[in-house]
Amino acid sequence: MEIVTDSAQLAPPAGGSAVTIGAYDGVHLGHRALLAELRARAQESGLATVVVTFDRHPATVVRPASAPLLLCDLDQKLELLASAGVDRTVVVRFDEERANETAEEFVSRELVEGLDARLVVVGEDFHFGHGRKGNVALLTEMGSVAGFEVDGVSLSSESDDGPVSVPVSSTRVRTLVSEGDVEGAAVLLGRPHQVRGLVVTGDRRGGSELGFPTANLAVPGEICLPAPGIYAGWYERPDGTRWKSAVSVGRRPTFYGADGELLVEAFLLDFTGDLYGEQARLSFVHRLRDELAFDSVDALVAQMGKDVERARELLGN
């Protein structure tokens, strides 16, 4: 997949393009269904497939106080878009200037001049441009003059129970993750929710005092974390190896009460070695229990042992 990060360097694909536009946070199954539609339509007409997305969520500029936490960072989003078979992704810098740009200006510069769009496929409730005045109707009107077709589609995926379509949205996935329902989120994502971060030094209590040394991930603050609790998941190292893990998201109330720093810690089953300083990926597969404050360290250690065995059982082979 070709990645373009400077709009000034845009050059239209030979023969024109089939384009979709959006934040694409999480690249969930609804997004993937739309991308599949884009690919199919593009193949029929001999067009290159292009995703126009943004270097940050537009809400962080337009309404920063209520901007949502993200399901993935930009690097992960680009990886997911590449895995969906897109030919090109254009990453638009979203700043104050961009936020004040009219929908008509965006279409003329990015879609018509920059990409020679012949087909635009977006979600049926898609809005863009200053004041969110751009929508499917405006795209259709401009396309009739500029020479591109517009298809507004529903973001949905097939239910496991049959052909009934299930609406999917990044907002819904965020809600499930924030509630700790990582299994439900995985259904809509088509994969477990994953966070990434640098392994940093913690209070070193896990190994010396508890017997369960953990990798403490410094996850960026804008990333959506599961609700505090204990989870079973997979820890992926930079070399691609994966380890079953028992994961804690919480404030360690047994030691710090409700005032502890929120941490993401992973105990890698059957692993020995040094993880400090590496960039890790942590996928949440099952929620095991709520975070609890124990009356003693011995009681905490006993429960941690049960959590590890439960994680081993659930993750299987």
C-alpha positions in Angstrom: 0.0 0.0 0.0 1.3 3.4 -0.9 1.1 6.0 1.9 1.0 9.7 1.1 1.5 12.1 4.1 1.8 15.4 2.2 -1.3 16.5 0.2 0.9 18.8 -1.9 2.5 15.6 -3.3 -0.7 14.1 -4.4 -0.7 12.8 -8.0 -3.9 11.2 -9.4 -3.6 7.5 -10.1 -3.5 6.6 -13.8 -7.1 6.0 -14.9 -8.6 7.7 -11.8 -9.5 6.5 -8.4 -12.3 5.1 -6.2 -12.1 7.0 -2.9 -13.4 6.7 0.6 -13.0 9.3 3.3 -13.1 9.1 7.1 -11.4 8.8 10.5 -11.4 5.0 10.2 -10.7 4.7 13.9 -10.3 1.0 14.6 -10.9 -0.2 11.0 -13.8 -2.3 12.4 -16.0 -4.7 10.4 -18.2 -1.9 9.2 -15.2 -0.2 7.8 -14.0 -3.4 6.2 -17.4 -4.0 4.6 -17.3 -0.5 3.1 -13.7 -1.1 1.9 -14.8 -4.4 0.3 -17.5 -2.6 -1.5 -15.0 0.0 -2.6 -12.6 -2.6 -3.9 -15.3 -4.5 -5.8 -16.6 -1.3 -7.4 -13.1 -0.2 -8.3 -12.2 -3.5 -9.9 -15.3 -3.3 -12.1 -14.1 0.1 -13.4 -10.4 -0.4 -13.4 -9.8 2.2 -10.7 -7.2 2.4 -7.9 -8.6 2.3 -4.3 -7.8 5.2 -2.1 -8.6 6.0 1.6 -8.4 9.6 2.6 -8.0 9.8 6.4 -6.5 12.1 9.0 -3.3 12.2 11.1 -5.5 12.7 14.2 -9.2 12.5 15.0 -10.8 15.7 13.8 -12.6 16.1 17.1 -9.3 16.7 18.9 -9.2 20.0 16.9 -12.9 20.8 16.5 -14.1 19.9 20.0 -11.0 18.9 22.1 -12.9 18.8 25.4 -15.1 16.0 24.2 -12.8 14.3 21.7 -13.1 10.5 21.9 -10.3 8.2 23.0 -8.9 6.2 20.0 -9.2 2.6 19.2 -5.8 2.6 17.4 -3.0 5.0 16.7 -2.0 6.1 13.2 0.6 3.4 12.7 -1.9 0.6 13.6 -4.6 2.2 11.4 -2.3 2.2 8.4 -1.4 -1.4 9.1 -5.1 -2.4 9.2 -5.9 -0.4 6.0 -3.1 -2.2 4.2 -4.4 -5.5 5.4 -7.8 -4.6 3.9 -6.2 -4.4 0.4 -6.3 -0.7 -0.2 -3.9 0.6 -2.9 -3.2 4.0 -1.4 -3.9 5.8 1.8 -3.6 9.6 2.0 -3.0 11.0 5.5 -4.3 14.5 5.7 -3.0 16.8 8.4 -6.0 18.0 10.4 -5.3 21.4 12.0 -7.2 24.6 12.5 -6.8 25.6 8.9 -8.3 22.3 7.8 -11.1 22.5 10.3 -12.1 25.8 8.7 -12.1 24.5 5.2 -15.4 24.2 3.4 -16.7 20.9 2.2 -16.6 22.2 -1.3 -12.9 23.2 -1.0 -12.0 19.8 0.3 -13.7 18.0 -2.5 -12.2 20.2 -5.2 -8.6 20.0 -3.9 -8.4 16.4 -2.5 -10.9 14.4 -4.6 -11.0 16.1 -7.9 -7.6 17.7 -8.4 -5.5 15.4 -6.2 -7.0 12.0 -6.9 -9.2 12.3 -10.1 -12.0 10.6 -8.2 -14.4 8.7 -10.4 -16.2 7.0 -7.5 -16.6 8.0 -3.8 -17.9 5.5 -1.3 -18.7 6.7 2.2 -20.9 5.8 5.2 -24.5 7.0 4.7 -24.2 9.3 7.7 -20.8 10.7 6.7 -20.2 14.4 7.4 -17.2 16.6 6.6 -16.0 20.1 6.1 -16.5 23.3 8.2 -19.6 23.0 10.3 -20.0 19.4 9.1 -22.0 20.8 6.2 -20.6 18.2 3.8 -22.6 15.0 3.4 -23.7 12.4 0.8 -26.1 14.8 -0.8 -23.5 17.5 -1.3 -21.0 14.9 -2.6 -23.6 13.6 -5.1 -24.4 17.2 -6.2 -20.7 18.0 -6.8 -20.0 14.6 -8.3 -22.6 15.2 -11.0 -20.6 18.3 -12.1 -17.1 17.0 -11.5 -17.7 13.5 -13.0 -17.6 11.2 -10.0 -20.3 8.8 -8.7 -21.2 8.6 -5.0 -22.4 5.6 -3.0 -23.5 6.1 0.6 -23.5 2.7 2.4 -24.5 1.4 5.8 -21.6 0.5 8.1 -22.7 -3.0 9.1 -21.4 -6.6 9.3 -23.1 -9.9 9.1 -24.4 -11.4 12.4 -23.2 -14.8 13.5 -26.9 -15.8 13.8 -27.7 -15.3 10.1 -28.0 -12.8 7.3 -29.2 -10.0 9.5 -26.9 -7.0 9.3 -25.6 -5.6 12.6 -24.7 -1.8 12.6 -21.1 -1.1 13.6 -19.6 2.1 14.7 -16.4 3.2 16.4 -18.5 4.8 19.1 -20.1 1.5 19.9 -16.8 -0.3 20.0 -15.3 2.3 22.3 -18.3 1.9 24.6 -17.8 -1.9 24.8 -14.0 -1.5 25.4 -14.5 1.1 28.1 -17.1 -1.1 29.8 -14.6 -4.0 29.8 -16.6 -6.1 27.3 -13.5 -7.0 25.2 -15.3 -10.0 23.8 -18.1 -7.9 22.5 -15.7 -5.3 21.1 -13.8 -8.1 19.3 -17.0 -9.2 17.5 -17.3 -5.7 16.0 -13.6 -5.2 15.3 -13.1 -8.6 13.8 -10.1 -9.0 16.1 -9.2 -8.4 19.7 -8.8 -4.8 20.8 -5.0 -4.0 20.9 -3.0 -1.3 22.7 0.7 -0.6 22.1 3.3 1.0 24.3 6.9 1.0 25.6 7.7 -1.3 28.4 8.9 0.9 31.3 10.0 0.4 34.9 7.3 0.1 37.5 7.6 -0.3 41.2 9.2 -3.7 40.8 6.8 -5.2 43.3 5.5 -7.9 40.9 8.5 -10.1 40.8 10.3 -9.5 44.1 7.2 -9.4 46.4 4.4 -11.2 44.5 6.3 -13.7 42.3 4.6 -12.5 39.1 6.9 -10.1 37.3 5.0 -7.9 34.9 5.7 -5.8 31.8 4.4 -2.3 32.5 3.2 -0.7 29.2 3.2 3.0 28.8 0.1 3.3 26.6 -0.4 6.8 25.2 -3.2 8.7 27.0 -5.3 9.2 23.9 -5.8 5.4 23.4 -9.0 3.7 24.7 -8.2 1.3 27.5 -10.5 -1.5 28.8 -12.3 -0.8 32.1 -10.1 -1.6 35.2 -10.0 -5.3 35.7 -8.0 -8.5 35.0 -7.9 -9.9 31.5 -6.5 -12.8 29.4 -4.7 -11.7 26.3 -1.7 -11.9 24.1 1.6 -10.0 24.4 3.4 -9.5 21.1 7.2 -8.7 21.1 8.9 -6.7 18.4 10.2 -9.9 16.8 6.6 -11.1 16.3 6.6 -13.8 19.0 3.4 -13.9 21.1 2.9 -14.9 24.7 -0.2 -15.8 26.6 -0.6 -13.2 29.3 -2.7 -12.3 32.4 -3.2 -8.6 32.2 -4.1 -6.0 34.8 -5.6 -2.6 34.0 -5.9 -0.8 37.2 -4.6 1.2 40.2 -3.3 -1.7 42.4 -5.9 -0.9 45.2 -4.4 -3.5 47.6 -1.3 -1.2 47.9 -2.5 2.2 46.9 -6.3 2.3 47.4 -8.1 4.4 44.8 -5.3 6.8 44.4 -2.8 4.6 42.5 -1.7 5.5 39.0 -3.6 3.7 36.3 -1.3 1.0 34.9 -1.4 -1.6 32.2 0.6 -4.6 33.3 1.1 -8.0 31.6 2.4 -11.2 33.2 3.7 -13.4 30.4 3.1 -17.0 31.0 6.2 -19.3 31.0 8.4 -16.4 30.0 11.8 -15.5 31.5 13.9 -12.5 30.3 14.1 -8.8 30.1 11.4 -6.8 28.4 12.3 -3.3 29.4 12.6 -0.7 26.6 10.8 -2.7 24.0 7.7 -1.6 22.0 5.0 -4.2 22.8 1.5 -4.9 21.5 -1.1 -6.2 23.9 -4.4 -7.7 22.7 -7.3 -8.2 25.1 -9.2 -11.5 24.6 -11.2 -12.2 27.7 -12.2 -10.4 30.9 -11.5 -12.5 33.9 -12.7 -10.4 36.8 -13.0 -6.9 38.3 -10.1 -5.2 40.0 -10.3 -5.9 43.8 -8.6 -4.7 46.9 -7.4 -7.7 49.0 -7.0 -7.9 52.8 -3.5 -9.3 52.5 -0.6 -9.8 50.0 -1.1 -13.6 50.5 -4.7 -13.3 49.4 -3.7 -11.2 46.4 -1.0 -13.7 45.4 -3.4 -16.7 45.7 -5.9 -14.9 43.4 -3.2 -14.0 40.9 -2.3 -17.6 40.7 -5.9 -18.5 39.8 -6.0 -15.7 37.2 -2.9 -17.0 35.5 -4.3 -20.5 35.3 -7.7 -19.2 34.0 -5.9 -17.2 31.4 -3.9 -20.2 30.3 -7.2 -22.2 30.1 -9.0 -19.6 28.1 -6.2 -18.8 25.6 -5.6 -22.5 24.9 -3.1 -23.3 22.2 
